């Protein structure tokens, strides 16, 4: 989306911050699930642990 008006820029920045917060919340829940699940294979657990690493990059 092309924004040129300062008000639009602030609206878009707020939307990005909200989206980032939702992603972080979902990722935290996912990490908790991966850490606590008992019937996950080692390969699946390793793949699950890759997601936070990729998100940091």
C-alpha positions as CSV (number, residue, x, y, z in Angstrom):
1,X,0.0,0.0,0.0
2,X,1.3,3.4,-0.9
3,X,0.9,6.0,1.8
4,X,1.9,9.6,1.5
5,X,-0.1,11.4,4.1
6,X,1.5,11.4,7.6
7,X,-1.8,10.2,9.2
8,X,-1.8,7.2,6.8
9,X,1.8,6.4,7.7
10,X,0.9,6.4,11.4
11,X,-2.1,4.1,10.7
12,X,0.1,1.7,8.8
13,X,2.8,1.7,11.4
14,X,0.2,0.9,14.1
15,X,-1.1,-2.0,11.9
16,X,2.4,-3.4,11.5
17,X,3.0,-3.2,15.3
18,X,-0.3,-5.0,16.0
19,X,0.5,-7.7,13.4
20,X,4.0,-8.2,14.9
21,X,2.4,-8.5,18.4
22,X,0.0,-11.1,17.2
23,X,2.8,-13.1,15.6
24,X,4.9,-12.9,18.7
25,X,2.0,-14.1,20.8
26,X,1.2,-17.0,18.5
27,X,4.9,-18.0,18.4
28,X,5.1,-18.0,22.2
29,X,2.0,-20.3,22.3
30,X,3.5,-22.5,19.6
31,X,6.8,-22.7,21.5
32,X,5.0,-23.7,24.7
33,X,3.1,-26.4,22.9
34,X,6.3,-27.8,21.3
35,X,8.1,-27.7,24.7
36,X,5.2,-29.6,26.4
37,X,3.9,-32.1,23.9
38,X,4.8,-35.7,24.7
39,X,4.0,-37.5,21.5
40,X,6.1,-35.4,19.0
41,X,9.0,-37.1,17.2
42,X,12.5,-35.7,17.5
43,X,12.5,-34.6,13.9
44,X,9.2,-32.8,14.3
45,X,10.5,-31.1,17.5
46,X,13.6,-30.0,15.7
47,X,11.6,-28.5,12.8
48,X,9.3,-26.8,15.3
49,X,12.3,-25.2,17.0
50,X,13.5,-23.9,13.6
51,X,10.5,-21.5,13.3
52,X,11.6,-19.1,16.1
53,X,15.1,-19.1,14.7
54,X,13.9,-18.2,11.2
55,X,11.6,-15.6,12.7
56,X,14.6,-13.9,14.3
57,X,16.5,-13.7,11.0
